[in-house]
Amino acid sequence: MSYPVGEVAGLAGVTVRTLHHYDEIGLLVPGGRSHAGHRRYSDADLDRLQQILFYRELGFPLDEVAALLDDPEADPRAHLRGQHDLLTARIEKLQKMATAVEHAMEARTMGIRLTPEERFEVFGGKDPEEHAQEAERRWGGTEAYAESRRRTARYGKDDWKRMQAEVASWGGRYDALMASGEPATGEPAMDMAEEHRQHITRWFYACSYDIHRGLGEMYVADERFKEFYDSMRPGLAEHLRDAITANAARHEG
């Protein structure tokens, strides 16, 4: 059997224009034509269209879909297994988000106030919009900002937990360093500042010494950042700023 383009569009839930585009780029070329030259799709064409729509639903760009489907070494069953695995992972993530939404609705109905951890657990313990507009305003046009967005988009809950554990460990050791009376210009403080810079490089973007100096100034000038560092120990923001400056001079000199 063969099917006209309008019927196929209706069956698949896509537009005729989309099917025309797939034909034009060679992604889905119908197997036949009517006497009048109109497109006619075979059952094999419908199978391919189903595969295309699976991959598109999973976010694959058209050129990658074409490469996957036209691979002569590919096993159609392997395609289906791979798509099944990807879809299963997405379903699990959506189910977790649906559960979180239900939890929030139930809590609101009963007047229960969720803890920050409960509210944002589905996002890996981090509010995805926290400081986002401010960060984009300050650094939105920079490569560092773009790199940070690329990296953090891939992080899951375990990644955020590891990163937060590193921050907590660093903060505890910096607190002890200040309690011992170490000056910001001393070797131990500069080593801690260097660890801080490398943490940013490892998790977010390549943090040069020049960028790090700018961050140090911001930690003191911006009340939100100052509050974060001073919550570890009063005066830590300024001490860290001075240690960052000294460390940059040590390495650049």
Beta strands, then each sheet from edge to edge (+ up, - down):
strand 1: 2-4
strand 2: 32-33
strand 3: 39-42
sheet 1: 1+ 3- 2+
end
